Amino acid sequence: MYGVRTIYSTNHRKELLTTMKLICSKSNLLHGVNIVSKAVPTRTTMAILECILIDASANEIKLTANDMELGIETKIEGEIAERGVIALDAKIFSEIVRKLPDSDVVIETDASFKTTITCEKAKFNIVGKSGDDFSYIPYIERNEAITLSQFTLKEVIRQTIFSIADNDNNKLMTGELFEIEENHLKVVSLDGHRISIRNIELKNNYEHKKVVVPGKTLSEVLKLLKDSEGEAEICPSRRHILFRIDNYTVISALLEGEFLDYKSALPKDKKTEVTVSTRTMIESVERVSLLITDRLKSPVRCVIGEDTVKLFCTTTMGRATDQISAEISGDQLEIGFNNKYLLDALRAAETDEVRLQLDARSAEGGRRVFVPRPAGAPAQRNVINVSHSVYCSRTSVTTFVKHQLVKF
């Protein structure tokens, strides 16, 4: 269980109070509703899952939504006049709250789950459901919570999430590998065309753990994280993972199966190295990409000379060329690449300069590995590995090229 015990429960209380009255500001309520609504399923055969649970049975107001794969819970400030629990249809409840005046909101329920929502002169009467029927999110004990700053976790997710697969052909590719070993966290994503790897050092040592977290979950976690040194917690268990950020708790089912072997795709050596301004490279690729559309696909080709990099692209619309200065060592060559993949990698590298590295042609299949690496960065801290078939080198052959970005 990786030292974290998961307790499955559909009812955390022996008896749920059937009446409730609470008062809170519209802004607090709306913010909480917007956050948890991300875990409300768009289609389900279980009507209770289409609800947001309002739990004021203790000394705090909690909002919860759960689609059985992703659960989000948040606490909001307010006054509890009478303790209770109610489940309200998420769509109608969120629309009501959104249209209320900017004032205090009073929510009252009776024993038959009839709910009255009042704000100044506006008043709504809707029918809720028993909180006893709500599917509570799994409880995960935080015995060995992994702590890191919100800024770091936000950066890690942002720099890897763009290379997860956007379809379900391989379910594991729609998530990211989180691997903890001693005081290191490694996050890996891939989509069959590129691999992103981000390594960070943790403050404490932890037991070895490997889990695959759905991309949907990480997208929602990313929205909650701030650019601050405030702490975030990660608690993985055998089937679920918990993220705790300020007053928010996100619990997600994990993707089952063995994550793909990505290490064999990483380069072993380099043959050519180019050091160039990140911004200059991005702007040049964007310029020559203007002739590429969804209908007119074509690789951007890059000619690496003695102290310049020439970029050009040819489609049926025409031809675009550009040239930038660079520091170059190793062999001169010509290589083509997918413009979107390279731009994604360069934009994730938040450094002034990157080093573009190309390994020697491998004996089997004539593959090349293209590596943009932030200048002065440790060798294996972050990697974005991109694969694409392109026209390459000074021959008339189409080769399979792998591009890779390594960031600090």
Residue, then its C-alpha position, 0 to 999 in steps of 0.5 A: m500500500y506504499g505506506v498510505r492506507t485507502i479506506y473505501s466508504t459510501n457513508h462517512r457518518k452513521e446519521l446525516l442531518t436532514t435539515m440545514k441552514l447556512i449563510c455565505s457570500k456569493s463570491n465564496l460560494l460561486h468560487g467553490v462551486n466552480i472548482v468542484s463542478k469540474a468533477v461532475p460527470t457530463r454523462t452518467t446513469m447515476a443521478i446522484l453523481e450529477c449533484i454537488l454535496i453541501d456538507a455543513s454537518a460539522n464546524e465547516i462548509k464543504l462542497t464535494a463533487n465526484d464522478m467515481e474517477l475524480g473527486i474534488e472537495t473544497k471548504i468555503e467560509g460562511e456561517i452555519a445556523e443549522r447543521g446538515v447535508i444536502a445534494l443539489d443538482a450541479k447544473i441548476f445550482s451553479e447557474i442559480v449561484r452565478k446569477l445571484p446578486d453580489s450579496d450574502v446567500v442563505i441556503e435552507t433545507d427541510a426534512s423532505f430535501k426541499t431547498t430554498i436559496t435566497c439572496e436579497k430579493a431573489k429566491f429559488n425553491i428547488v428539490g435536493k437529494s439525500g446526502d446519504d445517497f452521495s458517493y463519497i470520495p475515498y479516504i486516504e490517510r496522509n501518513e507519508a504525504i509528499t510535500l513540495s511548493q505549489f510553484t514547483l508542482k505547478e512548474v512540473i505539471r506544466q512542463t510535462i502535461f502537453s506531451i500526454a496522448d489526447n486519445d484513449n488508444n493507449k490509456l496509460m499514455t493519457g496520464e503521467l508517471f509519478e515515481i518517487e525514490e528516496n528524495h527524488l520525484k520523477v514525472v514522465s509523460l509520452d504520447g508516442h511522438r515525444i517524451s517529457i521528463r521532469n526531475i526534482e529533489l524533495k526535502n525528505n526521503y520516501e519509500h519507492k512508489k510508482v503511479v500513473v495519474p490521469g491527465k484530466t486530474l493533473s489539468e484540474v490540479l494545475k488550475l488550483l496551484k499558485d506561483s507561491e512557496g505555499e505547500a502542496e501535498i501528494c499522497p499516493s495509495r494503491r488505487h488512488i492519489l490525493f492532492r491537497i492544495d490550500n482548502y482544496t482536496v483532489i482525489s483521483a483513481l490511478l491508471e492501472g498497468e505498467f507504464l511504457d519503457y521510455k528509457s530506451a528512447l533516451p539518447k546515449d551520445k551527441k554528435t552536434e550541439v547548437t547553443v541559441s537564444t530560446r526566444t530567437m529560436i521560437e520566433s524563427v520557427e514561428r515565422v517559417s511555420l506561417l505556411i503550415t496549416d491543418r490542411l498543408k502539413s510540412p516539416v520545418r527543415c533546419v540546416i546547421g552550418e558553422d555559426t548559423v542555423k537556417l530554417f525553411c519550409t515549403t508547402t503548396m502555398g509557397r516557401a519561407t526561409d529564415q536564418i539565426s546566429a548560433e554557437i555550433s560544435g560538431d558535424q554540419l547537417e540538415i534535419g526536419f522536425n514537426n514545428k508544433y512539437l519543437l515549439d511546445a518544447l522550446r516554450a516549456a524551457e524557461t531559460d534565455e538559451v537552449r542547447l540543441q543536441l543531435d546524436a549519431r545516426s543509429a545503426e538500426g533504422g537510421r534514427r536521430v535524436f534532436v535535443p534542445r537543452p537549456a544552456g548550463a542545465p544539469a544533464q538529465r533534469n528535464v527531458i522532452n523527447v519528440s519523434h516525427s518522420v521527416y526529410c533529413s540530411r543531405t540525401s533523398v531519404t525519409t528518416f525517422v527522427k527523434h527530437q529531445l528537449v532537456k530542461f533545468 
